[in-house]
Amino acid sequence: MVLTRAMVLLVHMVVLGAMFSGGQENRPRARDVGIDIGIFAPGEFNAITDVAGVLVGQKTIIRGKNIRTGVTAILPHQGDLFKNKVQGAIFCGNGFGKLMGYTQVKELGTIETPILLTNTLSVPQVADAVIEYMLSLGGNENVRSINPVVGETNDGYLNDIRARAVTKYDVFDAIKSAKSGPVEEGSVGAGAGTMCLGWKGGIGTSSRVLPKEMGGYTVGVLVQTNFGGILSVNGAPVGRELGNFMYAKEQPEGSCMIVVATDAPLTAKDLERLASRALYGLARTGGFGSNGSGDYVIAFSTANRIEDSPAGSIREEEVMNSDYLSPLFCAVVEATEEAIINSLLKATTVKGFKGTVEAIPVDKVVEICEEHRALNWGSIY
């Protein structure tokens, strides 16, 4: 039986009806409604946690009418990151932001704490909590320097950001709850109060697994979306057709935090190159790096751990040849694009401090994608 385009659209409408029935909103991810982005296949969970050993924990803080914020923690592994650091890099697309820990990562090429995302004015409290958490770990009694990596976006429309509601206990909860497997998305954790491309934004994630002939490596991405632009979904001009885009409607310039994980054995330099490509994925969704945006990409590899107190002066490790990086570059662009779309589709309508931000209408997104032949492409590899 050959399905016509009308029949395919009907199937998607039935799926959406099932997801939103019964008064219990269970919004879909991109692939649930046929939005297949790119040529490479996702991993088992289509999440950053598809990179073996990576854990994600979140704490959503909703209080009264004005507090809509939270914390999202990404752990490269479940051990003591100070004792066993991972190679890492941070790429700055536009620096209107308050990312903490940048200079030491750039200088040494290592990450030695969990990576935390939160709101702009809570960065100092979160960083202090990360330091306290790391110092409390057994064996770190004599540690006198910790470089916490904390990123942010400004959720000050839906959240009373001046209240600085995030506490150290929220940070501890996020870190201690970190786990592998599926990652909660949408209006949760550090994405509880964010906005994106004219609608409610939030946390989103996706992954790609390269075929064996291209190395078989996995790339995972997690985003905190809070930026403006002209939404494009798998090439379909959704923002334009819905009349919701920068300069047509009031949108905040905002920011986007992107965390990239891979099991490919990359040097810090090549991790920085990988991180820079993630911004191409942001651009494909309609973001353009406005004057007031803080667009940062934090990337790390789980392949080679670096001991804090090595026994000798020489470290031997396998390192990927830069000439073979291109498939990874393609994979990170695809995963970033899909993570951003997932953050939009999964986000729910939120009423907060200064007003209400609506969730994107999934049925209309599907209709526009169908009209522009942007559905059910499948993966080639």
N, C-alpha and C positions, 0 to 999 in steps of 0.2 A: 504494500500500500504506500503510495506516494503522498506525503503531506503537503498541502498547499500552504502558501504564506498565511492565508486567513485561518486555516486549521491550526497552524503553529501558534498564532497569536491567541486563539481560543484556548489552547492548552495552557499558555502562560497565564491567561486570565483566571482559569480554574485553579491553578497553583496559587496565585495571589489570593483568590477568594478563600482558599483553605487556610492560608497563613494568617489572614486577618479575621477569621470567623470566630464566633464564640466569645467576643468581647476581650479576648486575650491577644494583644498585638505581638506578633512574632515576625518581625520584618525580615525580608530575604536578603541574602548576599547576592552579588552580581551573578554568579553562576547558577543560582537557584532559578533565575528568570531568563537564562540563555545568553547572558552577557559574557562571552568567552573572549578574554583579552589576551592577545599575543599568540605566539606559535609554540611556546614551551608549556608543558603540563605542570600543574601545581602539585605540591606534595600531599600527603595523606590528609592533613588538616587545613591545607591552604593557608598556612600561618607561619609566622616567624619561628614558632616552635617546631616546625619541620626540620630545622637545623638541629641535629642531635645534641642534647644537653642544654639547649636554651630554654629558659623558664620565664613566664610572665605572670605577674601578680598585680592586682588593682584594688584601690580603695575609692569608692564613690562617696562623696560627702554631700548629702542633701539635708538641709535644715531650714525649717520655716519657709518663708516666701523668697528669701534673698540669697541663700547659699546654694550654689550649684557648681561644685568644683571637685577636685580629687587628685589622686596620685596613680601613676602607672609605673611599674618597675620591670625592667628587663635585665635578667641575669644571664650572662654568657655561659656560666656553669654553676652548679650548686655548691661548689667548694668555696674556700676562702680566696677571693679574687686578689687580695693583696699578696698573699703568698704565691699564688699561681695566676699571674696576670695573663691577659690575652692581648695579642697585637691588635691595634686599633688606629682609627684616624677620624678626624672631624673635618668636613668640608662646609664652608660658609658660602651660601648662595647670595644672601643679602643679610647684613649684620645688624639689623635693627632688632636686637634680642639680648637676652641676659643669660646665655648659656655659660654655665660654670664648669671649669676644668679644662677648657679648650687649649690653653697654652702648653700645659704639661703633656697632654696627649699629642699635640703637634710636635713637640720637642723630642719626646722619648718613643712615641709610637706604640704606647701601651695603655690599656684601661685596667684599673685596679679596684674598681668598686662596681656595684650594680649601677645601671643607667636609670635615672629617675626622670619622669616627665611630670609637670605640674603647671600651676598658673604663674604668671609673671612675678607678682609680689610675694609669692611663697617660696621662691628659689632659695633665699638664705636659710629659712627654717628647714627646708628639705635637705639642703646640703649639710647643715649641722646635724640633722638626724642620721644621715648616711655615715658621717664621721663617727658619731656615737655608736652606731651599729657595728661598724668595722672594728673600732677599738675594743668593743666588747667580746669579739671572737677570741676563743682560746688560742694562745700562742702569739697574740698581738700586744702583749702587755708592754713591750718596749718600743712600739711603733710611735714615731714622732712626726710623721708626715703622711697625710691621706689626701688624695686628689679626687674628690667626689665629682661625678659627671652628672649634671642636672640641667635639663632643658625645659623650655616653657613656651606657652602661648598665652595671650591675654584674653581671659574669659569674662571681662568686666561688664559686658552687657547683661548677661544672664546671672552673673555671680557678683555679689558685693565684694569685689576683690580687695578693697581696703580693709575689710574685716580680717584678712589673712587667717582664714579659717583652718588651714591645714596644720596639724600638729605633728610632733615627732611620732606619736603613737599611730597616726595614720600611715606614716612612712614605714614604720615597723610592720604594720599589718600588711601593707602592699608587698613588702619584701618577703615576709614569712609565708604569705599565701601563694607565692609564685610557684607555678607548676607547668608541666609540659601539656601537650594536647591542645584541644580547641581553645581559642582566645575569645573572650567576650568583646563585642564591638559596639560602636555607636555611642550613645550618651552615657558613658561609663568612665570611671577612673579620671585621668587627666582630660578626657574629652567630655565630661559631664556638662560643661557650660560653654563649649566652643561652637562657632558658626563657620560654615564653609560654602563658598560659591553661591551665596544667597539663601541657603537653607541651613538646618541644623547639621553641624559637623560632629566630629568625635574621634574615637579610636577606630582604626581599621588595620587589617593585616592581610598578607597574601604571601605566597611562595612560588618558586619555580625549581624544578629538578631537571638538570641537563641530562641528555641521553649519554649512555656510556661512552660513545665514540667522541663526545665532547668533554669528557672528564667525569661525568656522573655526579657532579657537585650540586649542592642545594644552596639556594639563596632565599632568605626570608626577609620580609620588610614589615615594620609596624609604623604607623603614622598617627600623629595627633594633628588633626586638620582644623585650621582656623583662619582661612585666607579667602580673598575675593578673586574674581575673574569671570570667565565666560565658559560655563560648564560644557564640556564635551564628553560624551560617554561612548567609548569604543568608536570614536570618529563621528558620532551623531551629534548635531548641534543642539543639545537639549536646552542649555541656558538661553540661547537665542530664540528658540521656538516657544519657550515658556515665558519669554520676556523678562527674565530675571538675570541680569548680568551687570558688571561694573559700568557705572556711568548712566545706565538706564534706570536702575534702582539703587538706593543707598546701600552699599556693602562696605563693611570694614576692610581696611587693607590687610590686616591680620598677618598670620604667620603659619608655618608648617614645620613641625619636627618630624624627622624621618630617621628611623633606626634600621640599619641593615646588618644582617648576620649571614655568615657563610661558613661552610666547612672546607672551603678551598684554602690551601696553604699559601696565603698571600702575605707579602711584606706590608709594612705600614704604608709605604709609598703607593703600592698597588691598591691597597684598601682605600686610600684617599682618591685614587682614580675611579674605583668602583663607586664610592660615595658620590662623586661629582655626577655620575650618570643618572643617579636616582632623580636628580632635578629635571631630567628630560621626561621622566614619567609624570612629574608634577605638571610640567608644561603641557603634556598631552591631555590632561584633564581640564585645562583652561587657566591654570595659574600662570602668572607672569613675573612674579618677584617685584611687587610694588615698592615704592619708596619706604613705606612703613612696615615692611614685612621682615620677620626674622626667620629665614629659611636655612636650616642647618641639617646636615646629614651626619649621623654618628655610625661608623661602620666598624665591625670587628670580625675576626676569624677565630673559630674554635679549634683550629688545626694544631697550632703550636703554642703551648703554654710556656710562660717565661717565669722562672723561679725568682723570688725576691732576693734570696741569698744563694746564688749559684755556687757550686763547689769549685768550679774552675773558671778560667777567663775566656774559654772558647765554647760557643754554643753551636751544636750541629743540629740541623733540621732540614726537612724537605721543603723546598720553596717552588711554587709554580712559576714557570717561565712566562714572562709578560706577553710573549707572542701568542699565547693561548687564552688570553683574557676576553676576547671579543664576545664569545657566547655568554659569559658572566655579565658583561655590560648589557647585553640585550635582555637577559633574564631580570636584572635589577630594575630596568626601565619598565618592563611588563608588570613585575610584582608591585612596584610603587604605584603605577597607574591603577591597578586593581585594588590595592589597599585603600587608596583615596576614595574610589567609587564605593567600596564596601563600607567605609566610614559614613558616607552619605546615606546609603540605602538602609543601613542598620539603625541609624540615629532616629530617635523618636522626637515628637514635638515637645518642647520644654518651655514652661512659663517660669520666669524668674525675676530678677532684680528690677530691670528696666522695661520688661515686656515679654512677649512670646516669640519664639522662633519656630517656624513650622518645619516639620520633616518633609523631605522631598516627596512628591506624589509618585510612588513607584509605578502605578498603572500608566501614568502619562509618560514616564521615562521609557517603559517597555514599548508603548505605542510609537513613540518617536524613533526608538532604535529599530523597530520593525519597519517603519517607513523608509529608513535609510539603510536597510539591509545590514544591520549591525548586530544581529542575533544569531545564535547557534552556529558559530564558526568552528567550534571545536579546537583542539590542539593538534598541531601537525606532528610534534615530537612527544 
